[in-house]
Amino acid sequence: MRASGILLHISSLPSPHGIGTMGAAAKDFVDFLVKAGQAYWQILPVCPTSYGDSPYQSFSTFAGNPYFIDLDLLAKAGLLQPEEYESIDWESTPGCVNYGALYQKRYVVLHKACARLLAAPPADYADFLAKNAFWLPDYALFMALKDAHNGVCWQQWEEPLRRREPETLAAARAKYAADIDFWQAVQYLFYTQWHDLKAYANAQGIEIIGDLPIYVAEDSVDVWSCPQEFQLDENLVPTEVAGCPPDGFSATGQLWGNPLYNWEEMHKTGYKWWLKRIGKSKENFDMLRIDHFRAFDTYYAIPYGHKTAENGTWEKGPGMELFNAIKNDLGYVNIIAEDLGDIFDSVKELLRDTGFPGMRVLQFGFNSDNTDNDHLPHNYPKNCCAYTGTHDNSTIMQWYREADPKSRAMARRYVKPRLFERFSAACVRVVYASPANLAIIPMQDILGLGADARMNVPSTVGGNWKWRMLPGRLTASRAEKLRSLADTYFR
């Protein structure tokens, strides 16, 4: 079945309180999707952000981002007074998130809301704690300990805490009980609002596509609480870390630094850690994009401590064994496989065996040598998800303005902008017209925005993940144009 949707992260929604949330603006966006004839809303990871503000580097793969909790909804629930947050200067602009101000000011407000919640817990609070007992207590303790250690990485904690000695953990749970209660209450607030938003979207025929980073951060409760699942030495230090080898874009490759999985150990346990992770994602989302899918086949391992990715080696991943375990335990999981980059034949074989749709990105089809490639729409298979660009790309208008003349000429020749049609609109049209069963367009490209609206520049820290859509951009005429496109190309 052919369908289309829009990529817009929650952080990018309009809001008077510094960052997009799961409140009124999110439901307004769902309403816009319905009017625009769309079927999907794709977002980025919703887990808490850590250093660098990236949703792909989080303190927990299971927790939700506290910044996305809507303050107006908390006031409506009687957990806040309007004067406790409406007068706060979030030090942001309508088009840009200020994460530093959020870190300093948001938790002060959330402490007030959680104090009221814990004074009279809702009827379903105990059930929430019980249902999430496989991850929530460790997460809450981890965050309490990070606060107690001024935010430093758990690798710098005292040795008994690093190694999770039972008596030390018990003492910490007692000492920081109030802080642990706070962090658990925050997650209750997040997931209460999240499930309400998802139910609202689903009731109107909109499905939500989530995003799962393949790796977790070293400074995360995931690694601290389950060190046996990762490639760590006897001192709990990574032996090898993740990244990408040198290529045409980077002479020294990309050094991500995430700990690698101990696939041998995971095999012995029947991949239980992954079953919990995918199971939680299946509960949260209707469809799931898995980032860096190729690493399930072969992953790039870089010796820990190296300054570049030049001396890594390719190692074998779990392959179909993992996905068979997922299917046997969880049933059908609707997955999009991010299969971009230099892909081996074995990765293509794994993708075929899973049956998952891969990704195609129009922007990658326009190249200066004018060679035919898989990212030009006439080459798209039906079983794929097609994009004009992703969160890691330039916006399509930025690409067009910065491209070399030969690539720009090729792009214009291919998309053939009509009279008075912007290049970005022509690109959206050809992606909609492609054979791909699913077409997802970043909101920035629907709006025809340039370099100021780019979400992320890979391998850089600072200045990313800040873009916000200005209020008033979800117009009736824009919805009508998208609906017309969807109708024209049977999406």
Number of C-alpha atoms within 10 A of each C-alpha: 9 16 20 28 27 23 23 20 24 22 25 24 24 24 22 14 24 25 28 24 27 24 22 17 17 21 15 13 17 26 17 18 25 18 15 25 22 24 24 26 24 23 22 20 23 25 22 21 20 17 12 16 18 19 21 23 24 29 25 25 27 23 23 22 22 21 25 21 25 22 25 19 16 19 16 11 12 13 18 21 17 14 9 14 19 13 9 13 13 21 14 18 15 18 19 22 24 16 21 12 14 19 11 10 15 20 15 13 15 24 16 15 24 24 16 14 21 14 8 10 13 11 8 10 18 10 11 17 17 10 11 16 12 12 19 22 16 20 26 25 22 22 21 23 21 16 12 12 14 8 12 13 12 21 16 10 14 10 13 12 18 17 18 13 11 11 11 15 17 11 11 16 19 11 12 16 14 12 19 24 17 23 22 25 24 24 23 22 22 20 19 15 20 20 15 13 19 19 14 16 23 16 10 13 15 22 21 24 24 23 24 23 18 18 21 22 21 23 21 20 25 23 22 21 16 10 19 15 22 26 20 20 12 7 10 16 15 20 17 24 26 23 22 23 22 17 13 7 8 12 12 16 19 20 21 17 24 20 27 25 23 15 18 14 14 18 15 9 11 14 20 16 14 16 19 17 14 18 16 15 19 18 10 18 20 19 21 22 26 18 18 17 22 26 20 21 20 19 22 21 23 28 18 17 11 14 12 20 25 19 15 23 15 14 12 12 19 17 20 15 13 20 19 13 17 21 12 11 13 14 11 10 18 14 20 24 21 20 20 16 10 11 11 11 9 13 19 15 13 18 23 12 12 15 13 19 24 23 23 28 22 21 21 15 22 25 17 15 9 13 9 12 14 15 20 21 22 15 15 22 18 15 18 19 25 30 25 27 22 22 19 14 18 23 27 28 21 19 19 21 12 13 16 12 12 13 19 18 15 17 23 15 10 16 18 14 18 10 6 6 10 12 20 24 18 17 26 23 19 20 28 29 18 19 21 26 19 24 27 25 23 23 18 27 25 19 16 17 16 18 15 14 22 22 22 20 15 11 11 9 12 12 16 17 24 22 23 25 22 15 14 7 10 17 11 11 10 16 19 15 13 22 20 15 19 23 13 12 18 13 21
